[in-house]
Amino acid sequence: MYVPAMTTLLKIVAVLAAAYVCLTVWVYLSQRRLLYQPTRTVTATPADIGLAYEDVRLVNALGTELHGWWLPHPQARFTLLFCHGNGGNVSHRLHSLRLFHDLGLSVLIFDYSGYGRSLGEPSEVATRADARAAWDWLAQRGIDPGSVILFGRSLGGAVAARLAADVVADVAAEGTPVAGLILESTFTSVPDMGARLYPWLPVRLLVRDRYDSTRALAGLQTPALFIHSPDDEIVPHALGLALYDGYQGPKSFLALTGGHNDGFLLSGQDYVAGLVRFLAGLQVRAPGPGAENPA
């Protein structure tokens, strides 16, 4: 008399298992569409906010043509290489470009493969090559590596961390270390992010683009500013704090208020003041390895 009930239960289990497998396969096949959310249309330029700029064409090591903007400052204190987040394109970062200009920084911002006017398709391999192409462009313009700050927001933080790992050893061998590293609202790795978002999926086995910033930053001694909001609804504050805690070089932490995409806006002068303090510290190069400074 229990056989029909057992058969029904087995059928339910089989259906649930099949649904789980289908969902897992869908996540694996769709992960890059979830991770990268580019827009092609460039809706504005720095000229719209009164900033002089130059259209830049780059070619990465994969042969992909990229687009970016060079915004020179007439009395630049440093040059900032801007790695933006996973959505939109360079035209959605005008507020930050104005802010960095007002801080006395020249800025090179570029679009990843598949974003804005850049050709190709985004991937971890591609973004790594894209960032290196931007770095090489600065070198070709005669920009001293010791005056360059690598800046990354959200996914761009992982791109900047990887770029730091790729170039710092070469630059340090020449005796001119990179000036600094700013990682804003970013994470330890994509698997860590995925495990928090989808704890019921074997995310660590599925992830193709890992962006392991913890590993990339290991051994670096570049002065670094980590920025994050405890109210971040996309990248958990705990992951940003873990990245900061694990970094062994000179470092400081700036706490924001507000969400993932508006924290730097809502924090207003607190955000600006934290950047100013970090820049001032770079000028004197006071902290030694592992030193911590409040931002």
ABEGO torsion letter per residue (X at the ends): XAAAAAAAAAAAAAAAAAAAAAAAAAAAAAAAAAABBBBABBABBAAAAGBBBBBBBBBBAAGBBBBBBBBBBABBABBBBBBBBABEBAAAAAAAAAAAAAAGBBBBBBBBBGBEABBEBBBAAAAAAAAAAAAAAAAAAGBBAAABBBBBBEAAAAAAAAAAAAAAAAAAAAGBBBABBBBBGBBABAAAAAAAABAABBAAAABABAGBAAAAABGBABBBBBBBBAABAABBAAAAAAAAAABABBBBBBBBBEBAAAAAAAAEAAAAAAAAAAAAAAAAGABBBGBBBBX
